Amino acid sequence: MANSIVYGVAICVRKANDAASQSQSSSEFPVSPPVLSSLTHNIPENVGSRSSASVSSTSTTEEEGAHSLSLFLFFLQFELPPPEIKDIVDAPPLPALSISPQKDKMLFLKRRSLPPLAELARPEEKLAGLRIDGKCNTKSRMSFYTGIGIHQLMPDGTLGPEKEVHGYPDGAKINFVTWSLDGRHLAFSIRVFEEDNSSSKLRVWVANVETGQARPLFQSPDVYLNAVFDNFVWVDNSSLLVCTIPSSRGDPPKKPSVPSGPKIQSNEQKNVVQVRTFQDLLKDEYDEDLFDYYVTSQLVLASLDGTAKEVGPPAVYTSMDPSPDQKYLLMSSIHRPYSFIVPRGRFPKKVEVWTTDGKFVRELCDLPLAEDIPIAIKTQDGGDAKVEVSPRDIVYTQPAEPLEGEQPEILHKLDLRYGGIYWCDDSLALVYESWYKTRRTRTWVISPGSKDVSPRILFDRSSEDVYSDPGSPMLRRTPAGTYVIAKIKKENDESTYVLLKGSGATPEGNIPFLDLFDINTGSKERIWESDKERFYETVVALMLDYEEGDLLLDRLQILTSKESKTENRQYFIQKWPEKKACQITNFPHPYPQLASLQKEMIRYQRKDGVQLTATLYLPPGYDLSKDGPLPCLVWSYPGEFKSKDAAGQVRGSPNKFAGIGPTSALLWLARRFAILSGPTIPIIGEGDEEANDRYVEQLVASVEAAVEEVVQRGVAHPSKIAVGGHSYGAFMTANLLAHAPHLFCCGIARSGAYNRTLTPFGFQHEDRTLWEATTTYVEMSPFMSANKIKKPILLIHGEEDNNSGTLNMQSDRFFNALKGHGALCRLVILPFESHGYAARESIMHVLWETDRWLQKHCVQNPTDASAELDACKEEVSKGV
């Protein structure tokens, strides 16, 4: 037990605080002695002595009189899943890759396996929607790299031997690795473990790429990085602008032992303020002071020669963007007054222009606190998004240092919501606009430097129509480190071409492509396409794009990736005109024990005619004729659509490698399950119809079609099909057990929200409030149908979930509702975990819980599914 993490011990009975309260309460609720042994006879089987996750469990048989416990709550040590699952999760991760600006070198950024729970248990401050590690002065729970390897890209396209970056302390945690503009240096942050097993503050280091030698950027050991928001940026080949902790900063403010007064919120002006269910907000003046303490930075301009100078006043800087000509910086910061009802993204924001040596030029804007933005976001011209106005958004331009009296000029007017710009040069830029409600998206061609050239629409389409997606322009890196649209030239051809990279969605699956596109005529030539039969290939980046002028098609080089159902991703360089591919990586298979898994993209139809797809995985060596039907796990996540045609389009590829994350449902291939991954569950609202008004009906119809398909194929045993999901997928799971109990033997719901009245101002893409769509909110909430759930359901939730709407109270209250109706259910609360689970102990325990649930309630399920299906259909026909 010396190395175990004991999270606590509790008995779920009314606990007397003193003798007086005991005597007062004895008449209304007899108090059992707080003795742990009184619970032991009710601890489920298979719960061994190795435990520590918080687990509560109950079943329909727990009714033992007034003096018994109505809920069994026990705290145990973390468990490990079976070796065939554990070994896959513990496999060493592959490195991340980074290519130099000149595309002549590649970094292998080494990663470790899952972090220990002790890292998540470090103290953190929850402020303004952020979680801050005060010891390091960073966002908490940051992952990191353990090493940097430099490889030369050889003339023949292969990688040279690895050169390790060295000189920093052993065991250092590396973050924020960036190339200098000329590719000769790397900058990164370092933190090390200290004696109390905590990490130090971050320091900025630089490394010479040719030698791999690393050293601290600052000569003084007392200059630390403030990495809560932005961290550092190269302003030229030898200088960085760094957010540092102010040297004059003292100790953190102390929380007053006695508050100075009550906490008051007021709306005496009768403003309409509708906000989502945000987490980790500021609560009082002390939180405001603490927020300022951790996020205030002093900017320092540091050179590789060791010189450094402070620039600008200390402030809460959130971003630093150098201009393409390296003369200016666009500086963003937030400031008071702060808010107790919205996170930092809506705090007052100031945007300024500085010179790169830190001199203030001018203020562009100072946006006020945005507490009263309605769910349907307010437009920039002050009108509501529900009101028809034209133009809706306007894009302006202005010189960094305008002449006196010089006003901003209109670059482009938009009737939809502005979605961004891809810049090329004075003659070409692409402007994007879209409108979610209708799914309409448009792309405009403009000439920023020519007022006499009228903007024109290049593409006007539905964003959910993936078959018509023309792709996105490929970008090239400029010497200043920015990215612009790459112009392509063909020999003896004066036309202006760009490269459009697309996913290539087709009824047979995605076939990625690269098109040579004439920006003036709209004609296109497909110059590259993924293999269709066996492999899945994608274009990753342009190579040789650092040369001045337009890129020549005959000298084109691209970096591509290639994978198959059973072969993990490798990288290749392809060169024109031969288009010969040279493999540059040879990563080992991350889980060879599943190398021969079987994968198929299947198609079937919902009863209303909507075409659906799913990916069916079968374990290695599976033979239908010999092995027969298997226990099956269905794992999915619903989506919203405006049209049946778009909802029925195929997304994904049958040839993609089966990437298996640490909590993936595909892990149960190792336990001889069939896995139906991502069956499409379109919730469709055509025209003026709201999709969620028929959520339950469409949810059940979609999943019913999926289950019928795998049963008809003979690969899934009809009485041994489980369903699961995370977040909105957990919400889906609970609804299916309530409204389609004939389909599944059990469910696993992770980090879900089950009561929509607790998210009254919208959720997912629902922008109506509870009071505008009361019936929809109630009917969609599985909490309201807890009395209908009779199949076993496993609920798992992170104790520190910070996702909007999915606070762990959702699982706790849902569990109590299920328990109150005698449902067979189990609730696992993971200490220190957020919306997604990170620590090795937590993840292993989640897998153990899930495997235990599946083995007990799916593999061993004796239910006669056909008889139950007939009974349920009969009840439905009678209107029950």
VEXFI-843396 format. One record per residue (C-alpha): x, y, z. Coordinates in steps of 0.25 Angstrom, whole numbers, plus 2048, in hexadecimal, padded with zeros to 3 digits. Layout:
BEGIN
XYZ ...
! end
This chain:
BEGIN
800800800 80C809801 80B80D7F2 7FC80D7F2 7F481A7F1 7E981A7FC 7DE8247F7 7D5822804 7CB81A80B 7BD81D80D 7B0817811 7A381C80A 79A81E816 79682A81E 7A382E826 7A1834833 7AA840836 7A883F845 7A0838850 79584384F 793841840 793832842 78783384C 78083D843 781834837 77F82783D 77082783C 76F82B82D 77B822828 782817830 79181982F 79A80D82D 7A780D833 7B281282A 7B9805829 7BF80181C 7BD7F281E 7AE7F581E 7B07F680F 7B97EB80B 7AE7E1809 7A87EA7FE 7B57EC7F6 7B37E67E8 7BB7DA7E4 7C87DC7DD 7CB7E97E5 7D97E57EA 7E27EB7F5 7E97F47EA 7DF8007E9 7DE80F7EB 7D48147E1 7C78197E7 7BD80F7E4 7AE80E7E8 7A58037E4 7977FE7E6 78E7F47E0 77F7F07E0 7817E77EC 7867F17F6 7797F37FF 77D7EF80D 7747F8816 77680581D 783802824 78A7FD818 79280680E 78B80A802 79880D7FA 7A58077FB 7B18107FA 7BF80B7FB 7CC8107F7 7D68067F2 7E48057EB 7E58067DC 7E47F97D4 7EB7F57C8 7E37EF7BB 7E77E27B5 7F57E17B0 7F07E07A1 7EA7EE7A3 7F57F47AD 8017F07A3 7FA7F8798 7F88047A1 8068047A6 80D803799 81780E797 81181A78E 81781E781 81E82B780 81783877B 81E83E76E 82284C76B 82885175E 83285D75D 82E869755 83886674A 83285874A 84085274B 83F84C759 834845761 833844771 82E838778 82883C785 82883178E 81D82E797 81A8267A4 80F81D7A7 8038217B0 80682A7BC 8058257CA 7F982A7D3 8038327DC 80483C7D0 7F683F7D0 7F58407DF 7FE84C7DF 7F78587E4 7F08617DA 7E986E7DA 7DB86E7D2 7DA87C7CD 7D28827C2 7D08757BB 7DF8727BC 7E68687C5 7F386D7C9 7FF8667CF 8048707D8 81186A7DB 81586A7CC 80D8767C8 80786E7BC 7FA8687B9 7F985C7C1 7FA84D7BC 8028517B0 8088457A9 8178467A4 82284179C 82D8397A2 83783B797 83A84178A 84183A77E 846841772 84683A764 84C840757 84383E74B 84D838741 84D83B732 84882D72F 83C830738 840827743 84382B752 85182D757 855827764 84F82D771 856838778 85183A787 84F84878C 858848799 85C8517A4 8508527AC 84D84B7BA 84A83D7BA 83B83A7BB 8378477B6 82984A7B1 82A8517A4 81E85A79E 81C864793 826860789 82886A77E 83186C772 838879770 834880763 84187B75C 84086D762 84E86E769 84986E777 83E868780 83786F78B 830867796 82D8677A5 83285E7B0 82D85A7BD 8338507C7 82F8487D3 83284E7E0 8358477ED 8268477F1 8228407E4 81D84C7DE 8218547D2 8298617D2 82586D7CA 82886D7BB 8348737B5 8378767A7 84286E7A0 84886F792 84F86478A 85986577E 85385C773 86085876D 86785477A 85A850783 86185878E 85685F797 85886A7A1 84F8747A9 84A8807A1 84C8897AD 85988B7B4 85188E7C1 84C8817C8 8408897CE 83988C7C1 82D8837C0 8238817B5 8148847B7 80D87A7AE 7FF87B7B3 7FB8827A6 80588579B 81488179E 81E886794 82088A785 82B88B77C 82B89A776 83889776D 84388D76B 849890779 83F897782 83389278A 82889A791 82589279E 81A8937A8 8218927B5 81D8927C4 81F8A17C9 82C8A17D1 8258AA7DB 81A8A07DE 81989C7EC 8118917F3 80388D7EE 7F88957F5 7F288F801 7E488B802 7DD89480D 7D988B819 7CD89381B 7C589980F 7C38A780E 7B48A680A 7AA89D803 7AB8997F5 7A18A07EC 79D89F7DE 7938A97D8 78B8AB7CC 7848B87D0 7858BD7C2 77D8B27BD 7878AD7B2 7858A07AB 7918987AF 7918897AA 79E8817AC 7A18737AB 7A586A7B7 7B486F7B8 7BD8697C2 7C886E7CB 7C487D7CA 7C98887D3 7C18887E0 7C58957E8 7CF8A07E9 7DA8967EE 7D988E7E2 7DA89A7D9 7E789E7E0 7EC8907DF 7E988F7D1 7F189C7CE 7FC8977D7 7FE88A7CE 7FB8907C0 80289D7C0 80F89D7B8 81B8A67B5 81F8A57A7 82E8A47A5 8358A5797 84189B798 84C89978E 85488C78B 86089478F 85B89579E 8568A379E 8488A67A3 83F8B27A6 8318B37AB 8278B97A2 8198BF7A5 8128BF7B2 80E8B27BA 8008AE7B5 7F88A27B2 7FD89F7A4 7F689479D 7FC89478F 80889A788 808899778 81389F770 8108A6763 81489F756 81F8AA754 8258A8762 8238B7765 8178B676E 8108AE779 8018AC77B 7FF8AB78A 7F28A6791 7F08A87A0 7E48A77A9 7E18B07B5 7D78B37C0 7CB8B37C2 7CB8A47C3 7BE89C7C4 7B98917CD 7AF88B7C3 7B888A7B6 7C68857B4 7D288D7B0 7CF88C7A1 7C48967A3 7CC8A07AC 7CF8AE7A7 7DA8AC79C 7E38B7797 7EB8B578A 7F78BE787 8028BF77C 8108C0781 81D8C077A 8268B377B 82F8BA785 8238BD78E 81F8CB78B 8108CE78C 80B8D377F 7FB8D4781 7EF8CD786 7E68C677C 7DB8C3786 7D68C1794 7CB8B8794 7C28B87A1 7BE8AD7AA 7B48A37A2 7AB89D7AC 79E8A07A5 7A1899798 794890795 795882791 793885782 7A088E782 79E89D780 7A38A2773 7AF8AD772 7A58B776D 79D8B677A 7918AE774 78D8A1779 790895770 78189176F 77F89F768 7818A0759 78B8AB756 7948AD74B 7A08AE74C 7A18A6758 7B08A775A 7BA8B1754 7C98AF752 7D28BB753 7E18BE750 7EA8C9755 7F98CB755 8018C8762 8048D6763 7F98DE75C 7FB8ED758 7F48F7761 7E58F675E 7E68EA755 7DA8E1757 7D98D2756 7D58CD748 7CA8C3745 7D18B673F 7C48AE73E 7B68AD743 7AF8A0747 7A189C749 7A588F751 7AE88E75C 7BD891759 7C588575A 7D3889757 7DD88D74C 7E8885744 7F289073F 7FB88E733 7FF89C72E 7F98A9729 7F28A271E 7EC896725 7E5893732 7DA889736 7CF88E73F 7C6884746 7B888674C 7AE87C751 7A187B759 79F86F762 79086F762 78F86C753 79D866752 7A086F746 7AE873744 7B487C739 7C287F734 7C588C72E 7D1890725 7D689E728 7E28A7723 7E78AE730 7EF8B8728 7E68BB71D 7D98C3720 7D58C2712 7D48B3712 7C68AE717 7C58A3721 7BF89671B 7BA889721 7C387D71F 7BA873726 7AC87372C 7A8866732 7A385F73F 7AE85C749 7A784F74C 7A884A73E 7B584373E 7B483E730 7B584C72A 7C1851733 7CB856729 7D6856734 7DE86173A 7EA869734 7F8864738 80186E73F 80F87173E 818877749 81E885747 82C88974C 825890757 81E88375C 810886757 80887E74E 802882741 7FB87C735 80587572C 80487971D 80886F713 80E871705 80E8686F9 8188696EE 8148726E3 8078756EA 8038836F0 7F787E6F8 7F6880707 7F587270E 7F486E71C 7F4860722 7E785B729 7E9850733 7DC848736 7D783C73E 7D0837731 7C3831737 7BC82872E 7B281D730 7BD813731 7C481B73C 7CE82673C 7D9826731 7E2833734 7E683B728 7EF846724 7E984F719 7F0859710 7E6864710 7E5870706 7E087B70F 7DA883704 7D38796FB 7D086F706 7D68636FE 7DD859705 7E784D703 7E984270D 7F884170E 7F883771A 7EE82D720 7EE82372C 7EE814728 7E080F728 7E180072A 7EA7FE736 7F180A73C 7EC818741 7F582373E 7F5832741 7FD83E73D 80484474A 80C850745 813857739 822855739 82C85E731 822869734 82C87373A 83287772D 82E885728 82388771D 81987D718 81B86F71A 81D86770D 81485B70B 820853705 828855712 81C85271B 81F84A728 815846732 81583E73F 80B833740 80682974A 80281B746 7FB81074E 7F280474D 7E87FC756 7F47F575C 8007FD759 80280A761 80581775C 81381A755 81882774E 81C82873F 822833737 81D834728 82483C71E 81F841710 81F83E705 82282F707 81982F714 82282571A 81F823729 82B821732 82781B740 82E82374B 82981D758 82880E75C 82080F769 81D801770 80F7FC771 80A80277F 8027F5782 8067E977A 7FD7E0781 7F27E777A 7F97E876C 7F07DF765 7E37E476A 7D77E5760 7D17F275C 7C57F5753 7BD801750 7AF7FC750 7A280374A 79480174E 78780974E 77E810759 76F80D758 76C81B753 776819747 78282074C 78F819748 798816754 7A7811755 7AF80A760 7BD804762 7BC7F6766 7C97F076D 7CB7E176F 7D67DB777 7E27D5771 7E07C776B 7D17C876C 7C97BE763 7BA7BF762 7B87B175F 7C07AC76A 7BF7B6775 7B07BA773 7AA7C7779 7B37CF783 7AF7D878E 7AF7E6788 7B27F478D 7AB800786 7B380D788 7AE81A782 7AA829783 79E82F77C 79F83B772 79584576D 79284875E 788851756 78684774B 78483874A 78D83773D 79983D745 796835751 797828748 7A582C742 7B0823745 7BB82974E 7C8822751 7D081774A 7D080874A 7DF808749 7E3811754 7EC80B75F 7E480776C 7EA811776 7E880C784 7E881778F 7E981379E 7DA8137A0 7D680E792 7CB804790 7D47FD786 7DC7F8792 7D17ED794 7D57E7787 7E07E1790 7D57DB798 7CE7D478B 7C37DF78A 7BD7E477D 7BE7F377D 7B47FC776 7BB809776 7B5816772 7A881276C 7A281E767 79682476F 791830768 78783976F 781840763 77984D763 775851755 77085F751 76B86675E 76A859766 773858772 77B84B772 77A849781 76B849780 76C83B77B 779837782 77482A789 76C82577D 778827773 78282277E 77B815780 778813771 78781576D 78C80B778 781801775 786800767 7947FF76B 7917F3774 7887EC76A 7947ED760 79E7E6769 7957DC76E 7907D9760 79F7D775C 7A07CD766 7AC7D476D 7A57D977A 79D7D0783 78F7D7785 78F7D6794 79D7DA796 79E7E8790 7A37F3799 7A3802796 7AC80D79B 7B181B799 7B882779F 7B28357A2 7A6837798 7A8828795 7A68257A3 79982D7A2 796825796 79881879E 78F81B7A9 78481F79F 785812798 78480A7A5 7788127A8 77181279B 777805793 7797FB79E 7767F0795 7837F378D 78E7F2798 7927EA7A4 7997F57AB 7A08027A9 7AC80A7AD 7AB8197AE 7B78227B0 7B78317B4 7A98347B0 79E83E7B2 7908377B5 7878427BA 78684D7B0 77E8567B9 78C8587C0 79185E7B2 7858687B0 78B8717A7 78F86779C 79885B79A 7A085678E 79985D782 78C85F789 78B86F78A 77C86F78F 77B87179E 7748677A8 7688717A8 767872799 768863797 76385D7A4 75E85079E 76B84D796 77484F7A2 76B8467AB 76983B7A0 77883B79D 77C8397AB 77F82B7AF 77E8307BE 76F8327BB 76E8237B7 77681D7C2 76A8157C5 76B80E7B8 7798097B9 77A7FB7BC 7877F67B6 7947F77BD 79B8057BB 7A98087C0 7AB8177C2 7B981D7C2 7BD82B7C5 7C98347C8 7C883B7D5 7CE8487D0 7C68487C2 7C78567BD 7C08547B0 7B485D7AE 7A78567B2 7AD8497B7 7B184C7C5 7B183F7CD 7A58437D5 79E83E7C8 7A282F7CA 7A08307D9 7928357D8 78F82B7CC 7948207D5 78B8237E0 77F8247D7 7838167D2 7858117E0 7788167E4 77180E7DA 7798017DD 7818017D0 78E7F97D0 7988047CF 7A68077D3 7AD8157D4 7BC8177D4 7C28257D7 7D08267D3 7D882F7DD 7DF83B7D6 7DA8387C8 7D48427BF 7CB83F7B3 7D58367AC 7DD82D7B5 7EC82E7B5 7F38277C0 7F78197BF 7F18147CB 7E381A7C7 7E48157B9 7E88077BD 7DC8077C8 7D280C7BD 7D68007B4 7D57F77C0 7C77FC7C3 7C37FB7B5 7C87ED7B3 7C27E87C0 7B57EE7BB 7B57E87AE 7BA7DA7B2 7AF7DA7BD 7A37E07B6 7A67DE7A7 7AF7D17A5 7A77CA7B0 79A7D07AD 78F7C47AC 7847CD7A7 77C7C779C 77D7D3793 7737CF789 7687CD793 76B7DB79A 76B7E178C 75D7DC789 7587E0797 75E7EE795 7587EF787 74A7EB78D 74B7F6798 74E80078D 7427FC785 7397FE791 73F80C793 7468087A0 
! end
